[in-house]
């Protein structure tokens, strides 16, 4: 069994590496042939060298850390809003009927389309990025919860009611564990969406201290396409690591059908691999955060230890707003 799992994982890794190599080859050919125009697309080797230079740039590390912190706050706010709202809308038919039309109307609105009114109300800065990222990321979690609750076995709910459990206890002990696989899928989708929105908002407004503002300065002001492509690849790699980390945290507990895995603690080579990958990703993120905070020596970025000890999501937002207003 262990050999079969190892062979499957090796096959997937081989296909993934081959696909990445094919993309790099197409990129190299486009650069060598001058497509779509001479000198417009730098070669992969040039961009790779620029990524190494960016890793040694304190300004880039500061921008990456600010974007990461903004994403963390936005995800915390999103989960705090979407989970209770999803449980309420999914468990109460009246609430689902009352909010269905409003959700269908608001959900298709792109978050970047709200930049002008958000700029007037909140000003360019982390507060606006967090707000727009939350508005974009709340829907995958909320809708996954609503659809997941619709598939909960009614017999389980009726049994809990028969034992005299109150609605809040049924929601916490019956409904929420049943929809946990759907919730984790929603969190994975929301994490990628919010990262895209945060970088896009900074890029389109040209404000803030994140990666979007850094890339805007490099592309629009300096005309440095190589730096822009290198920064985009770094953002993409960050999103990929987030996705792999969340997938690694999910796989030991749930199989591909969403049912609880057996055994639940991820025993076996596949479970241990994905659990280890998830925690390694989290550890790498914390170490990168610490290194960026140490190298930047900026009041904008606090170390992980100081942030965990002294901050809440509300205090982070308020401090970033105060710093933006002070500028």
N, C-alpha and C positions, 0 to 999 in steps of 0.2 A: 504493500500500500504506500509505504514511504517512497519507494522508488518511482512509483507511478506519479505521485504528486510532484516529486522533483523533476521528472521528465516533462510534465505539463508546464511547470513554471519555467523551465529552461526553454521550452518551445515558445512560450509567450515572450520571454525576454529577447530571444533571437529575432522574432518577428518585429518587436518594437525597435530593436537596434537597426534592423534592416530598413524599416520605414524611415527612421531618422536619418540614416545614411543616404537614402534616396532623396530626401528633401534637401540635404546639404549638397548633393551632387547637382540637382536641378538648379539650386541657388548659384553654385559655382559656374555652371554653364551659362546662366543668364548674365552673370557678371562678366564672364570672359567674352561673350558675344555682344555685350553692350546693349542688352535689352532691359527696359524699353527704350533706353537712350544711353549714349556713351557716358560712362562715369557716374551714372545715376545710382547704381547699386554697387556698394563695395563688396569685395570678396569675403567669403566666410572667415578666412585667416585674418584679414584686417579687422573684422568685427570682433573676433575672438581676442585679438591683442588689445582692443579697446576695452573689452570687458575686464581684462586683467588690470588695465590702467584705472578703470572706474573703481575696482575693488580697493585700490590704494588711495582713492580720492576722498578726503574727509567730507566734502560737500555731498558727494553721492551717498556715502554711508549714512550721513545725517538724514538725507531725503528718504532713503530706504527705511530707516528706523521710524521716521515720522509716519510714513505710509503704513508700516506694520502696526504701529500703535493705533492709528486711526481705524484700521481694519478691525483690530481687537475690540475697540470700544463699540464700533458699529455692530459687530456680530453679537456682542453682549446685549446691547439694546434691542437688537432684532429678535433674539431668542426670548428675551424678557417680555416682548410685546406679542410675538407670534404664537408662542406656546399657549398662554392662557386664552388668547382670542380664538385660536384654532380649536381648543377643547370646548369652548363655549359654543362656537358656531356649529361645530360638528356634532355636539351632543344634544343641543336644544333645537328641535325642528323650527320653532318660531323664529329663533335668532338666525338660522340659516335662510329662511324665507325672507326675513326682513333685510338682510344684508347682501343677498345674492346679486341683486341688480346693481347696487353700489359697487361691489367688488368687481363685477364684470365691466363696469364703466371706468373705474380707476386703474385697474390692473394693467391695461395695455398702454397707459401713458408712460413714455420713456422718462427715466429719471433726469436725463440731461436736458429735457425740454422744460424742466422746472428750475433751471439755473437762474434765469432772470428774476422771477419772483423771490427765489431763495436768497439771491444776492441782496435784494432790497431789504428783506426781512432779517437775514442773519449776517450778511456781509461775507466776503470771500475769506475762507479759512476753514479750519477743521470742523467747526460747528455745522457749516453748510454741507461739507463732505459727509459727515456722519449722518446728518438728516436725510440727504438724498440716497445714500447707500442703504439706510434702514428702509426707506420707502421702496427701494428696488428689491431688497433681499427678504422682506417680510412675506412676500407672496408665495415663494416655493415652500417655505415651512408651513405657512397657514393652510395652503391648499392641500399639501400632502397629509396634514393632520385631518382635515375635513374628509378627504377621500378615504383615509385610513380608518377613521371612526365609522364611516358608513359600512365598512367590511368587518367590523367587530362582531363576533358571534353574539346574537341577542340572548342566547341562553346564559352566557356568562353574566351579563348585566342583570337579567331577571333573577338569577341565583343570588347575586349580591344584594339585590333589593329584598329578596325573600328572607335573607338573614338580618334585615333591618339596617343595612348600611346607608348612610346619608349620601346625597348626590356628590358632594365634594370628595368623599372617601371612595366612591365608585369611580370617579374620574381619575383619582390619583393611583388607585390600586388595581383597577380593572382596565379602564380605557387607555390610559397613558402607556402602561407596559405593552398592551396589544398593538399600539401604533408606533412603538419606538423605532422599528426598522424604517417606516415611512418618515418619521421625524429626522432620523439621521441622514436619509437621502436628501430631504429638504435642506438640511444644514450644509451638506456638500454643495448643492446647487447654489445656495445663497452665498456661500463663502467666495465662490468664483465670481458671481455677479457683483458682489460688493467690492471686491478688489478692482474689477473693471471700472465700476462707477467712481470709486475714489480717485483712481489715476486719471480718468477722463475728466472729472470735474476740475481737478488741479490743472490739467493741460488746457482745457477750454477757457478757464478763467485767468490762468497765468498767475494765480495767487497761491498763498500757502507755502509750505516748506517741503512738500512731498515730492515723489518721483515725477508726477505729472508736471509740476512747475519746473522741475529740473530739466525734463525733456523739452518743455516748451522753450526754455531759455536756450537750449542747445540747438533746437531745430529752427525756430522762428527768428531768433535774434542773431545766432551765430551761423546758421545754415550748415550745421555739422550733422549730416545724415548718418554718419558712422556711429556717432554717440547715441543718436536716437534709436537706431537699430539695436545697438548693444543694450541700451536701457530697456527696450521692448522685450528682448530675449531674457533679460534678468527678471522682468515682471512675469513673463510666461513661465520661467523656471520656478519662481516663487509660487505661482498658482498651481503648478503641477505638484510641487512638494506639499502644498496644503491639501490637495485632493488625495494624494497618496497617504498622507498622514491620517486624514479622516477615514479613508477606506481601510487603513490598517487598524484603526481603533474599532471599526465596525465589524470586520470579518470574523474575529474570534467568537463573537456572540451571536451572529446571525449568518445563515447560509444564503445562497443566491436567491432563494424563494422568499426570504424575509422571515422565515420561521427561526425560532431559537435554535442555535447550534448545540450539538451534544458532543463532548461536554462543554458547558457554557464558558469555561475559563480559557478556551482556546488550546486545549491539549492537542498534541499531534504536531507534525512538522509544519503543515500549512498554517495552522492557527498561531503557532509560536512565531513563524516568520512574519506574518502580517502584524501581530501585536508588537513585535520588536521593531518593525519598520515604523509603525505609528509613533512609538515612544522615542525612537531615535530622531524622527522628524521634529517632534516637539522639543527634544533636547538641543538639536541643531539650531532651531529658531531662538531658543533662549540664549544660547551661547553667542549667536550672531547679534542679538539685541544687546547683550552685555558688551561685546567688542565695539559695536557702533557707539554705544553710550560712552565708553571709555575713550575712544578715539576722537569723538566729536567734541566732548567737553562743553556741551551746549545746554543752556537751561531748558531748551525745548524737549530734550530727551533725558529721561531719568533711567537709572539702571533697573533691571527687573526686580531686584530686592527692594529698592526704594519705592518703586511703583506698587508692588504688591502690599507693602507695609503701610503706605500712606494714601492710597487713592481708591476711589470708587469711580464708576463710569460718569457719574454726575460731576465729580470733582475734576476729572480729566477734561470734560467738555468745558466746564466753566473756566479752568485755567487756560485752555487753548483760546477761548473767546477773549479772555482778558489780555492775553499776549497779543492777539491779532488787533484788538482795539488800541493797545499801547503803541503799536507800530504806526 
